[in-house]
Amino acid sequence: MQDADNTVIARTLSWVNHFIVAHDICPFARRELARDAVRVEVVRSKKIEVALEELMVEVHWLDEHPETETTLLVFPTLFKSFDHYLDFIELAESILVDQGYEGIYQLASFHPDYCFEDADADDAANYTNRSPYAMVHLLREESVEKAIDYYGDTAAIPDRNVALLNGMGTEAVEQCWQRSCRVDDQD
């Protein structure tokens, strides 16, 4: 049985709040959530071509709504395979370039089975990009640059995250991640 859209959104926001923000995986997320500037859109497509079209619909929506900082485009019915998801990300990045959006928006990728290249599947560091559903995070490039200017050396963030999660250990991180994706006893 598929999760209803409101459940998909609730699980996604729970994960953002109780994993990403709680562990400071992304030091910029807390502010945007507090400003209510994060949009979560559920895409029910079962075809990559339609998912790419929906991505561009969301890009155009963001163009018209500057008050929304960022969008999490969630695909609960597509991309069960992480490899197929990576193919989609490659196509999505190409379309952004082809449509003239290079330097305007960038993509961050998240998937339940996310695994960094050359990493073991059970490496705790993979959880920095593991999410309850396959999703694409659309970020405004200009805002990313401002955040980097404010924050300073953002290059240290991934190393800090890897050290934090590896220090917790895979089993503890998995349990924490699982709890963060539930909506029944949080929020």
Backbone as CSV, one residue per row, in Angstrom:
resi,resn,N_x,N_y,N_z,CA_x,CA_y,CA_z,C_x,C_y,C_z
1,MET,0.835,-1.185,0.000,0.000,0.000,0.000,0.878,1.247,0.000
2,GLN,0.554,2.187,-0.863,1.328,3.413,-0.973,0.911,4.406,0.105
3,ASP,1.890,5.187,0.556,1.594,6.264,1.485,0.835,7.360,0.755
4,ALA,-0.160,7.937,1.407,-0.873,9.085,0.860,0.074,10.281,0.809
5,ASP,-0.236,11.242,-0.040,0.640,12.407,-0.193,0.908,13.104,1.137
6,ASN,-0.119,13.275,1.972,0.101,13.961,3.248,1.042,13.166,4.151
7,THR,1.015,11.849,4.065,1.947,11.015,4.825,3.354,11.139,4.267
8,VAL,3.486,11.158,2.946,4.794,11.339,2.317,5.405,12.670,2.767
9,ILE,4.610,13.720,2.753,5.095,15.037,3.171,5.465,15.028,4.655
10,ALA,4.611,14.447,5.480,4.880,14.396,6.916,6.143,13.600,7.225
11,ARG,6.326,12.463,6.568,7.541,11.653,6.791,8.782,12.404,6.323
12,THR,8.658,13.086,5.203,9.798,13.841,4.678,10.185,14.946,5.647
13,LEU,9.211,15.716,6.108,9.514,16.805,7.038,9.996,16.283,8.392
14,SER,9.480,15.144,8.811,9.966,14.532,10.042,11.438,14.163,9.904
15,TRP,11.795,13.553,8.789,13.202,13.209,8.522,14.075,14.471,8.507
16,VAL,13.606,15.517,7.837,14.391,16.756,7.793,14.598,17.290,9.212
17,ASN,13.522,17.357,9.990,13.614,17.908,11.341,14.397,17.027,12.306
18,HIS,14.100,15.727,12.297,14.626,14.834,13.329,15.920,14.129,12.952
19,PHE,16.359,14.299,11.721,17.651,13.734,11.338,18.575,14.818,10.789
20,ILE,18.156,15.469,9.709,19.010,16.465,9.059,19.280,17.647,9.985
21,VAL,18.231,18.235,10.547,18.405,19.382,11.444,18.941,18.945,12.798
22,ALA,18.386,17.882,13.347,18.793,17.437,14.685,20.283,17.113,14.762
23,HIS,20.839,16.600,13.690,22.263,16.252,13.676,23.097,17.293,12.933
24,ASP,22.454,18.388,12.555,23.127,19.493,11.868,23.833,19.020,10.593
25,ILE,23.223,18.039,9.910,23.773,17.528,8.652,23.854,18.664,7.636
26,CYS,22.806,19.487,7.595,22.816,20.690,6.769,22.616,21.879,7.706
27,PRO,23.646,22.680,7.915,23.520,23.788,8.875,22.584,24.898,8.407
28,PHE,22.082,24.825,7.189,21.210,25.868,6.657,19.729,25.490,6.729
29,ALA,19.430,24.235,6.995,18.051,23.740,6.939,17.163,24.336,8.030
30,ARG,17.682,24.464,9.229,16.871,24.944,10.354,16.258,26.314,10.046
31,ARG,17.056,27.217,9.530,16.588,28.577,9.237,15.456,28.567,8.207
32,GLU,15.628,27.794,7.142,14.613,27.775,6.089,13.319,27.118,6.553
33,LEU,13.428,26.113,7.399,12.223,25.512,7.973,11.505,26.518,8.869
34,ALA,12.261,27.224,9.692,11.665,28.222,10.590,10.985,29.340,9.805
35,ARG,11.522,29.685,8.655,10.935,30.730,7.806,9.783,30.192,6.953
36,ASP,9.524,28.899,7.051,8.503,28.242,6.237,8.780,28.460,4.747
37,ALA,10.055,28.328,4.385,10.492,28.578,3.011,10.883,27.296,2.280
38,VAL,10.489,26.152,2.843,10.776,24.854,2.225,9.461,24.289,1.698
39,ARG,9.466,23.970,0.427,8.279,23.385,-0.204,8.546,21.901,-0.419
40,VAL,7.571,21.071,-0.120,7.658,19.630,-0.373,6.553,19.288,-1.361
41,GLU,6.952,18.768,-2.514,6.007,18.389,-3.559,6.145,16.899,-3.843
42,VAL,5.028,16.218,-3.894,5.007,14.780,-4.171,4.702,14.577,-5.647
43,VAL,5.531,13.768,-6.301,5.346,13.447,-7.720,5.050,11.952,-7.811
44,ARG,3.889,11.639,-8.347,3.438,10.242,-8.426,3.769,9.578,-9.755
45,SER,4.573,10.192,-10.554,4.915,9.640,-11.860,5.552,8.265,-11.715
46,LYS,5.324,7.453,-12.720,5.989,6.145,-12.781,6.894,6.069,-14.002
47,LYS,7.079,7.220,-14.668,7.926,7.280,-15.849,8.946,8.402,-15.694
48,ILE,10.168,8.100,-16.065,11.253,9.076,-15.929,10.963,10.341,-16.731
49,GLU,10.418,10.193,-17.930,10.146,11.366,-18.773,9.181,12.321,-18.080
50,VAL,8.161,11.768,-17.434,7.188,12.599,-16.726,7.840,13.218,-15.490
51,ALA,8.675,12.466,-14.810,9.371,12.999,-13.642,10.266,14.176,-14.035
52,LEU,10.903,14.087,-15.186,11.730,15.198,-15.672,10.864,16.413,-16.005
53,GLU,9.709,16.168,-16.582,8.775,17.271,-16.856,8.328,17.925,-15.546
54,GLU,8.029,17.120,-14.549,7.611,17.648,-13.246,8.734,18.444,-12.579
55,LEU,9.950,18.001,-12.773,11.099,18.763,-12.260,11.107,20.166,-12.855
56,MET,10.908,20.259,-14.158,10.922,21.567,-14.816,9.695,22.398,-14.431
57,VAL,8.566,21.756,-14.193,7.392,22.481,-13.690,7.737,23.120,-12.342
58,GLU,8.430,22.374,-11.508,8.806,22.910,-10.195,9.835,24.031,-10.318
59,VAL,10.770,23.904,-11.233,11.736,24.978,-11.478,11.001,26.258,-11.867
60,HIS,10.041,26.127,-12.774,9.271,27.300,-13.194,8.442,27.855,-12.044
61,TRP,7.907,26.978,-11.198,7.163,27.432,-10.025,8.078,28.248,-9.117
62,LEU,9.286,27.752,-8.873,10.236,28.491,-8.037,10.597,29.839,-8.659
63,ASP,10.694,29.870,-9.983,10.953,31.144,-10.664,9.895,32.184,-10.295
64,GLU,8.648,31.742,-10.175,7.519,32.648,-9.915,7.267,32.895,-8.423
65,HIS,7.974,32.167,-7.555,7.746,32.274,-6.109,9.075,32.436,-5.363
66,PRO,9.667,33.613,-5.435,10.963,33.820,-4.791,10.917,33.711,-3.262
67,GLU,9.728,33.788,-2.677,9.607,33.654,-1.228,9.880,32.213,-0.774
68,THR,9.763,31.269,-1.685,10.085,29.869,-1.382,11.553,29.654,-1.712
69,GLU,12.294,29.274,-0.719,13.733,29.144,-0.871,14.136,27.884,-1.631
70,THR,13.437,26.806,-1.351,13.899,25.511,-1.840,12.730,24.531,-1.914
71,THR,12.883,23.531,-2.752,11.852,22.494,-2.883,12.479,21.118,-2.738
72,LEU,11.776,20.271,-2.000,12.071,18.840,-1.987,11.017,18.194,-2.876
73,LEU,11.462,17.672,-4.012,10.586,17.000,-4.967,10.691,15.503,-4.666
74,VAL,9.606,14.939,-4.147,9.627,13.577,-3.608,8.935,12.624,-4.572
75,PHE,9.596,11.494,-4.832,9.118,10.479,-5.775,8.850,9.163,-5.031
76,PRO,7.687,9.016,-4.393,7.446,7.804,-3.609,7.167,6.554,-4.436
77,THR,6.844,6.707,-5.718,6.484,5.541,-6.537,7.508,5.248,-7.626
78,LEU,8.539,6.009,-7.683,9.535,5.861,-8.735,10.910,5.710,-8.092
79,PHE,11.802,5.092,-8.788,13.203,4.980,-8.363,13.399,4.070,-7.155
80,LYS,12.790,2.915,-7.206,13.070,1.925,-6.163,14.536,1.484,-6.250
81,SER,15.083,1.495,-7.456,16.485,1.147,-7.673,17.344,2.408,-7.577
82,PHE,18.358,2.359,-6.742,19.257,3.497,-6.589,19.991,3.795,-7.902
83,ASP,20.356,2.760,-8.648,21.046,2.979,-9.925,20.158,3.710,-10.929
84,HIS,18.872,3.357,-10.987,17.945,4.073,-11.876,17.780,5.521,-11.428
85,TYR,17.778,5.719,-10.130,17.686,7.063,-9.579,18.896,7.899,-10.010
86,LEU,20.077,7.324,-9.944,21.286,8.056,-10.365,21.225,8.419,-11.842
87,ASP,20.662,7.525,-12.660,20.465,7.850,-14.082,19.557,9.061,-14.228
88,PHE,18.487,9.100,-13.422,17.565,10.234,-13.447,18.280,11.531,-13.052
89,ILE,19.079,11.474,-12.014,19.798,12.679,-11.562,20.690,13.211,-12.668
90,GLU,21.373,12.322,-13.359,22.227,12.739,-14.475,21.396,13.431,-15.564
91,LEU,20.260,12.850,-15.900,19.370,13.464,-16.894,18.825,14.806,-16.396
92,ALA,18.452,14.861,-15.136,17.900,16.091,-14.558,18.921,17.224,-14.599
93,GLU,20.148,16.919,-14.266,21.195,17.946,-14.311,21.430,18.416,-15.746
94,SER,21.383,17.502,-16.693,21.542,17.871,-18.099,20.407,18.770,-18.572
95,ILE,19.194,18.446,-18.159,18.045,19.268,-18.562,18.156,20.672,-17.986
96,LEU,18.592,20.797,-16.746,18.770,22.132,-16.172,19.750,22.950,-17.005
97,VAL,20.829,22.324,-17.424,21.807,23.017,-18.278,21.171,23.367,-19.620
98,ASP,20.530,22.385,-20.244,19.908,22.605,-21.564,18.848,23.698,-21.534
99,GLN,18.140,23.836,-20.424,17.064,24.816,-20.310,17.556,26.179,-19.799
100,GLY,18.875,26.307,-19.647,19.443,27.595,-19.244,19.421,27.858,-17.750
101,TYR,19.317,26.824,-16.936,19.243,27.009,-15.488,20.551,26.686,-14.765
102,GLU,21.605,26.441,-15.511,22.903,26.229,-14.878,23.308,27.520,-14.183
103,GLY,23.710,27.415,-12.918,24.071,28.592,-12.149,22.888,29.262,-11.481
104,ILE,21.679,28.804,-11.768,20.479,29.356,-11.135,19.953,28.382,-10.080
105,TYR,19.872,27.115,-10.461,19.455,26.072,-9.522,20.484,24.952,-9.538
106,GLN,20.589,24.287,-8.400,21.401,23.075,-8.333,20.599,21.992,-7.644
107,LEU,20.987,20.764,-7.871,20.287,19.613,-7.319,21.130,18.948,-6.236
108,ALA,20.455,18.538,-5.195,21.059,17.649,-4.203,20.218,16.381,-4.228
109,SER,20.863,15.243,-4.108,20.160,13.977,-4.292,20.065,13.191,-2.986
110,PHE,18.887,12.581,-2.791,18.605,11.772,-1.605,17.795,10.551,-2.024
111,HIS,18.099,9.433,-1.409,17.436,8.170,-1.745,17.530,7.240,-0.533
112,PRO,16.540,6.381,-0.311,16.597,5.456,0.833,17.804,4.527,0.813
113,ASP,18.336,4.233,-0.361,19.491,3.326,-0.473,20.756,4.059,-0.912
114,TYR,20.815,5.352,-0.634,21.951,6.151,-1.091,23.263,5.501,-0.654
115,CYS,24.196,5.449,-1.585,25.519,4.897,-1.299,26.537,5.687,-2.100
116,PHE,27.470,6.288,-1.399,28.517,7.037,-2.077,29.400,6.096,-2.885
117,GLU,29.903,6.612,-3.988,30.784,5.821,-4.842,31.963,5.314,-4.013
118,ASP,32.294,4.065,-4.192,33.401,3.399,-3.497,33.168,3.208,-1.998
119,ALA,31.942,3.413,-1.528,31.622,3.181,-0.118,30.897,1.858,0.022
120,ASP,31.020,1.234,1.165,30.236,0.041,1.459,28.797,0.461,1.699
121,ALA,27.862,-0.370,1.317,26.445,-0.046,1.468,26.066,0.217,2.922
122,ASP,26.770,-0.423,3.870,26.440,-0.231,5.282,27.308,0.818,5.966
123,ASP,27.996,1.637,5.195,28.803,2.720,5.756,27.867,3.774,6.347
124,ALA,28.078,4.147,7.577,27.213,5.121,8.254,27.167,6.454,7.518
125,ALA,28.227,6.825,6.844,28.281,8.110,6.138,27.222,8.223,5.041
126,ASN,26.772,7.099,4.497,25.733,7.129,3.455,24.443,7.780,3.945
127,TYR,24.225,7.776,5.255,22.988,8.322,5.806,22.897,9.843,5.679
128,THR,23.979,10.500,5.335,23.880,11.946,5.089,22.959,12.219,3.908
129,ASN,22.801,11.240,3.008,21.970,11.400,1.821,20.866,10.347,1.718
130,ARG,20.601,9.660,2.803,19.488,8.698,2.808,18.236,9.398,3.317
131,SER,17.154,9.156,2.619,15.882,9.802,2.918,14.771,8.754,2.887
132,PRO,13.587,9.096,3.398,12.512,8.095,3.407,12.021,7.706,2.016
133,TYR,12.196,8.594,1.049,11.792,8.349,-0.344,12.878,8.918,-1.255
134,ALA,12.874,8.478,-2.501,13.749,9.119,-3.488,13.288,10.562,-3.638
135,MET,14.233,11.474,-3.661,13.871,12.877,-3.802,15.015,13.679,-4.392
136,VAL,14.635,14.831,-4.917,15.588,15.804,-5.439,15.371,17.086,-4.657
137,HIS,16.439,17.642,-4.183,16.389,18.919,-3.482,16.830,19.997,-4.471
138,LEU,15.907,20.864,-4.835,16.194,21.988,-5.732,16.620,23.183,-4.891
139,LEU,17.827,23.633,-5.098,18.376,24.756,-4.336,18.634,25.936,-5.257
140,ARG,18.376,27.121,-4.748,18.709,28.341,-5.487,20.205,28.586,-5.347
141,GLU,20.889,28.619,-6.453,22.346,28.784,-6.466,22.758,30.077,-5.753
142,GLU,22.032,31.153,-5.986,22.348,32.445,-5.355,22.277,32.334,-3.828
143,SER,21.288,31.626,-3.338,21.137,31.449,-1.893,22.237,30.567,-1.323
144,VAL,22.630,29.561,-2.074,23.732,28.704,-1.636,24.999,29.540,-1.492
145,GLU,25.256,30.396,-2.465,26.445,31.254,-2.402,26.394,32.200,-1.202
146,LYS,25.225,32.769,-0.913,25.077,33.645,0.260,25.322,32.861,1.543
147,ALA,24.785,31.661,1.609,24.966,30.830,2.799,26.434,30.482,2.999
148,ILE,27.117,30.198,1.916,28.546,29.897,2.005,29.309,31.119,2.493
149,ASP,28.972,32.295,1.969,29.629,33.523,2.419,29.412,33.741,3.914
150,TYR,28.213,33.476,4.383,27.882,33.661,5.792,28.544,32.596,6.661
151,TYR,28.450,31.349,6.218,28.905,30.214,7.028,30.426,30.113,7.070
152,GLY,31.058,30.434,5.976,32.508,30.263,5.905,32.857,28.983,5.166
153,ASP,33.780,28.257,5.694,34.313,27.071,5.025,33.314,25.919,5.044
154,THR,32.486,25.860,4.000,31.497,24.783,3.913,32.124,23.465,3.482
155,ALA,33.356,23.510,2.996,34.027,22.278,2.580,34.213,21.326,3.754
156,ALA,34.200,21.847,4.964,34.384,21.007,6.147,33.101,20.283,6.552
157,ILE,31.949,20.711,6.041,30.671,20.115,6.449,30.612,18.616,6.141
158,PRO,30.914,18.178,4.905,30.843,16.728,4.648,31.776,15.916,5.548
159,ASP,32.990,16.407,5.780,33.920,15.679,6.650,33.391,15.605,8.084
160,ARG,32.799,16.687,8.542,32.207,16.721,9.883,31.068,15.709,9.974
161,ASN,30.222,15.671,8.932,29.094,14.731,8.925,29.562,13.290,8.929
162,VAL,30.557,12.989,8.112,31.100,11.623,8.051,31.656,11.231,9.416
163,ALA,32.427,12.121,10.034,33.000,11.821,11.352,31.900,11.612,12.393
164,LEU,30.877,12.464,12.372,29.765,12.343,13.323,29.063,10.996,13.171
165,LEU,28.666,10.673,11.937,27.896,9.440,11.720,28.753,8.197,11.939
166,ASN,29.996,8.229,11.493,30.869,7.079,11.749,31.111,6.908,13.244
167,GLY,31.199,8.023,13.965,31.366,7.961,15.415,30.154,7.357,16.113
168,MET,28.971,7.610,15.574,27.746,7.021,16.132,27.672,5.532,15.843
169,GLY,28.217,5.124,14.691,28.145,3.726,14.273,26.912,3.467,13.431
170,THR,27.060,2.552,12.501,25.996,2.284,11.540,24.694,1.869,12.208
171,GLU,24.750,0.992,13.202,23.518,0.510,13.837,22.771,1.653,14.523
172,ALA,23.473,2.490,15.252,22.831,3.622,15.939,22.282,4.627,14.938
173,VAL,23.038,4.881,13.877,22.570,5.821,12.856,21.325,5.278,12.176
174,GLU,21.322,3.999,11.836,20.155,3.371,11.204,18.925,3.506,12.102
175,GLN,19.071,3.231,13.389,17.934,3.344,14.314,17.442,4.784,14.395
176,CYS,18.353,5.719,14.492,17.988,7.133,14.552,17.291,7.560,13.263
177,TRP,17.828,7.127,12.135,17.238,7.453,10.837,15.826,6.877,10.727
178,GLN,15.667,5.617,11.124,14.340,4.979,11.084,13.332,5.753,11.933
179,ARG,13.736,6.143,13.147,12.845,6.926,14.018,12.489,8.262,13.373
180,SER,13.456,8.869,12.705,13.225,10.192,12.118,12.215,10.142,10.966
181,CYS,12.076,9.001,10.352,11.168,8.855,9.204,9.740,8.495,9.620
182,ARG,9.522,8.313,10.912,8.177,7.970,11.393,7.431,9.243,11.757
183,VAL,6.123,9.196,11.583,5.299,10.343,11.953,4.288,9.998,13.047
184,ASP,4.277,8.771,13.493,3.265,8.333,14.451,3.512,8.838,15.874
185,ASP,4.776,9.068,16.254,5.046,9.417,17.654,5.921,10.660,17.803
186,GLN,6.064,11.432,16.759,6.861,12.643,16.810,5.972,13.828,16.474
187,ASP,6.534,14.933,16.273,5.821,16.145,15.819,4.491,16.318,16.465
